[in-house]
């Protein structure tokens, strides 16, 4: 039975630019600023703009009602053309050289699994590399018997570019660099590294998961052959969708590997397209008013640092001379998980990071856990002030509680033994596996010496 078309029929809906985004002035702010959740975890999960969220929900509803094939037909222009044009504009590359993936780490693993460096050839990484990418590099080492080398750091935490210039050669097959790591806010000089590597045959791979959307990312200027990123962080798209730029010489190997991996949902790709449109519109407005300095250049990062430094007992984890909109810190005495929970109870959202997320960096700094605050396009000076007040309150209350003497613990009286008849048989434990304790346990990872 055929349904009669109407104004609400799915074939009358479009999923292009007009439906996708608003402008910087279409956001509504609650009247009570203290009642607003202060979201300082854009690096973990950027809050979707209202128009993007509505589009994703509408796509999911239509897929549920009409099926995935009908939705894919409606989104054909977005999936095949529009999202790639937007990615090309964002990354400064031809649209044909972009790909939509589920996540950046998966795209990197897909390509690395198809590389075949010779035995003894070198692969470079950095101390700021993520655990997921390190896993792919170690698998490559075990499969091909290549050598993985870690680029050293200078005393200030920056990558040692002079070391790279002295040691580069045609036996370096792959160089993996993260633009901005997840565990701290340093901005690595990916363009300068590209200039060092340009005369050589190596594949240059850049992870832009934590930089795309908050800093300019131009793959053409960087000179890399692979650039990957997640769409749900500073670009503020939906989860489970990311992107990649691939040089033409890598396209066949990547597509061969990607053919055996899941694709992102069509609704998520439409959401990414809408988020890219929203990002372009709002970035254009911001650049016209304040200059293209990115989030970290709008005066909020110094205020965020000051809010942390003014709190007694806190320590910044901020290596390097150039910082992004991410700030990591810890308290000398209080667990990061406790501080995060207490801040959340006060309406302030930050992230707890563990050392094993960047296992070559944080464990060496002596931090096993830390807190990460990251700015977003909607962050205001009032949000930073409220974060600072909440952090000081948490530290003051928890520190006072830890110093308060605990009452002496008294043991309960021993139970009176019950007489047992001599003829009574001894109790037999029930057969079967022993019951598990009902309480959940927390696994804490510690660095190896």
N, C-alpha and C positions, 0 to 999 in steps of 0.2 A: 504493500500500500504506500503510495507516494504522498508525502506531506505537502501541503500547500505552502509555497514560499510566502514569507511575510517580512516585515521590517526587522524582525529579530532572527531571521534564518541565518545559519552560519555562513552561507555563501555571500551574504551581503556585508560581512565584516571584513575589514582590512587590518593588516598587522604591520603596516609600514610606519613611516616617520610620524605622521599626524597623530596616530593613536598612541605613540610610544613614549613621548616625553613632554614635560612641561619646561618651564624656565626657572631661573633662580628665584623669581618672585612669586611662584605659585605655591610655595610651602606655607602652611599655616602653623603658627607657634601657639602653644597653650598659654593661657593667661598667667598661670601660676608656674613660674620657672622652677620652683623647688619641687613641684610635682612631676616634672619631666625627667625621664631617665637620662642620665648622662652616659652616652655610649662612647667609650674610649677604647673600642676594640675593632676599629675599621680594618686593621690588618688581619684580624681573624675572620670577621664577617661584616662586610659593609651593609648597613641598612638600606634596603632598596627604596628608591623614590616611589611615591605613591602611584604614579602612572605606570611604572615598571611592574610593581606588585599587582596592580589591577590587570595588566595585560597577561602576566603569567597565570593568574587565577582564571582568567577568561579562557585561555588556551587549555588549561587542565580541565575545565568544565566542558568545553566543546569536545575534547578528546574522549572524555568519559561518555558523552552523549552520542557522538557520531562515529567514534573510533579513530585510531591513529592515522589511517590512510587518508581520511577526509581532511584531517587537520594538516597533514603534510601537503596535501594538494592546495589548501588555502594559503599555506606558508611558503609555497614554492619560490616565489621571488625573494623572500627574506632568507631562506635557507641556502639558495644557490648563488645569489648575487649580492643582496643588500648588506648582509652581515660581513661578507668578505671585503666589500668596498669600504665599510667603516673600519674594519681591522687594518686594511692597507693604509688608510688615512691616519690612523692612530700610530702605526709603527713606521710610517714613511717608506713603505715597500709596495710593489704591485699587488693588487688584490688577488691575482692568480697564485701568488706565493704564500698565501695564508691558509690555515686549516683550523677547523673547529674541533676541539677535543674535550674529553671529560675533565681533565685536570693537567696541570703543567708537569707534575712528576711522572704521570703516566706517559705523556708525550715524549719526555726525555728518555724514559726507560725503553719506549718502543724503538726510538732511533738507535740508542746505544746498543740494543740487543742485535742490531743488524750491522754494526761496525766490526771490522776485522783488522785491528792493528797487528803489525808483525810482532813476533816474539822478541821481547826486550825493548820494544818501542815505548815511549814515555807518554803518560797521560797526566795532565796537570789539573789539580783542584786547589781549593783554598781552605783555610781554617774556618771560613764562614759557610761552608757547604752544608746543605741540609742532609739529614739522615737518609731520606728517600733517594736523593741523587747519589749519595755515597754508596748506598746499597747497589745501585745500578753500575757504578764504576768498579766496585769490588767484584761484582759478577763478571764484568768485562775482563778484569785482570785474571780471574780464575779460569775463564774460558779461553783466553788468547795468550796468557803468560806475558802480557805487557807489564809495565811498571807504573804504579801510581805514585806521583810525587806531589807534595803539598808546598805551595808557594809560601815562603816565609813572610812574616809581618815585620814592619818597622816597630820601633819602640812606641810610637804613638798609635799603633793599631792599624795603620794603613798597609795595604799590600806593598811589598817591596818590588817596585817596577824596575829598579836597576838590576835586581837579581834576575828578573824575567828576561831583560834585554841581554844579559850576559850568558844565560843558559839556554835560550831558545835555539832550536835547530830543526832540521827536517826529520829528525827522529821523534819529534813531538807530534803525536797523532791526534790528540784531542785536548782541548783546554776548556774546562768548565768553571764559570765564574757566576756568582750570584750578584745581581745588581744591588739589592738591599736584602740582607738576611732576615730571617724571622726572629732571631733572638736578640737583636739590637738594631739600632737605627743607622749604622754606618752606610754611606753611599760609596760603593766601590767605583773606581774610575774606568768604566767599561770601554769608553771611547779611546782613552790612552792605551789600554791593553790591546784594543783592536789595531791600533797603529803599529804596536810592537810585533804583532802576529801576522800582519798583512803580507809580508814577503814570503811567508812559509806555507807549507802544505796542510797544516793542521786544521781540523774542524774546530771552530770557535763557537761554543754554546753558552748562552746567557739565560739565566733564570730571572725573569722580570715579574714574578708573582707578586712581590711586595713593593714594586715601584710603579708598575703600570697603573695609571689613574691618579697618582700623587706627584709623579715627576715626569718630565718629558722622556719618552722612550722612542728613539729613532734607530731602528735596526740598520738602516743604510749608513748612518753616521757611525754607529758602533762598529760596523764591519764584521758582524757575526754571520755564521751560516745557519744557526739555529737559535731561535728566541722563543721561549715558552712563558706562559702566564696563566693565572687563574682569573676567572671573571667575577668572582663573588667577594673580592677584597676591596681595594680602593676604587675599582670600577663599579661596584655596588650592583652587580647583576645577580641572578639566581645561582644557587649551588649546583654543582655537578656539570659545569660547563667552563671550558677554558679555551685557549687559542695557542697557535704556534705560527711562526714564520720559518720557512724552510728555503734554503738556497736551492735552485733548480737541480743541482747535482745530488742533492739528498732526497728529492721528492720520491723517487721510485722506491728507495729503501724504506722510507717512512710509511708510504702507503701500503707496502707489502706487510709491514708489521702491524699497522693500524687496522688492516682488514680482519685481524683476529681479535680485536678488542672492541668493547662496547662503545656505542656512539652516545653522545649526550641526548637527552630527550628533546623533541622538537620544541616543546614549550620553553625549555631552558634556553635554547638557541634564540628563540624569538625574544626572550627576556634579555639576553646579552645584547642583541641588536638594539633593543630599546634603551638599555643602560649606556651603550656607546653613544647613541644619539643624545641622550640626556647629558652625558659627560662632555660631549663636544659643545653643546649649547651653553652649559654653565661655565665651562672653561673659557669660552670666548668672552663671556660677560666679565669674568674675573680678570682675565688678562687685559681687557680694555680698561678696567678700573685701576688695577694694582700692578700690572706687569706680569709676565709669565714666570713667576717665582715659585709656583707650586704651593702646596699646603704649608710646607715648613717655612716658607718665606712670608707668611701673613702675620707674623708677630706672635703666634700662639705657642710655638715650640719653646722660645725662651721662658714664657710664662709657665708652661708645663714643667720645664726643668726646675724653675724656681719653686714651684709648689712641692716638688719632691725634695729638693735640697733643704727647704725650710723645715721639713719634718724631722725631728730628732731620730737618729739611728739608721737613716736610710743611706744607701750607697747607689750611685748611678753606675750603669753598665753601658758606657757610651764611648767605645774606642773610635779612633779616626778623627780627621779634621773636618769632614763634611758629614752632616747629619740630616736625616729625613724626618718624616712626621711620626716616627716610632721612637719611643723612649723606654728602655728597660731599666729596672732598678730592683733592689732588694732591701730588706731590713735585716740588720745584723742579728737580731734576737728572735724575731717573730717569723713563723713559717709563712711562705708565700700563699699557700692554700687558705690559711686562716685569714690573712689580710684580704684576699680576694672575696671570700665569703662575707666578711664584715662590710666591705665596701658595697657589695651587691645588696646587702640588707638596707643600705642607705641610698639605694638608687643609682649607684655608680658602677658601671661595667668596665672591668679591665680583664686581662688575660693572664693566666698563670702558665709560664713556660718552664720546661724542664731541660736540663743540660743536654740530654740525649737528642733533642731536636737539632742541635748543632754540635755534635759530639767532639769536634776537633777544636772548639773554641771555649764554650762556657765551662766545661770541666776544668780546663787549665786555669781559668780565672778564679777558681775556687767556689763557683756558684753551682749548686745542684738544682735549685729552683729559683725562679725570679718572677717578677711581675712585669707586664708589658702594657703600656698605655699608648694608644695611637690615635691621632687626630683624624677627623673627617671633615667633609665640606660644610657640614652643619654645626660643627663645634664652635662654641662662642666663648668669649672671655668669662662670662658668667659660669659656664660649664667648668672651666679650669679652676675658677675660684671655689666652686662647690666641691670639686674633687680634692683640692688642697685642704679644705675644712674637714671633709670626711676622712681623709687619710690621717690627719693629725688627731682627730677624735678616736679613730680605731687604735692608733699606736698608743695614745695616752691611756685608753681604757684597758687594752690588753697588757700593756706594760705594768700598769698598777695592779691588775689582777694576778700577774705572774709574781710580783713582789709581795703580795699579801700572804701572811703565814697561813698555812693550811692547818686545820684542826687535827689533833692527834687521832690516829686511827685506832679504834678499839675492836678487838677480835670478839666475835660472838661466842657465848659459852659453848663448851663442847657438849654434843648431844649425849644423853644418857643411853648406854648400850641396852639393847633389848635382849632379854634372855632367849636363847634358841634351844628348843628341845633336841636332845641327842639324836632322836630318830628322824628329825626333819632333814630332807635332802638339801644339799648346797644349791643355791640358785644357779641356773644355767643361763648364760647370756644368749640372747636370741640370735638365730642364724641369719646370714645375709651380710651385706656390706654395712660398715659403720656409718651412722648418719653424719652428714656434713654440718658444721656449725652454720647457723642461719645468718650471722652477721657478715656483711661484706668486708673484705679486707682490701687495703690500699697498698699497691706495690710501689715502692720508691726505688728508682734506679740511681745507683751511685757510680761515679767514674772510676775506672781502673787506674792504678798508679802507673 
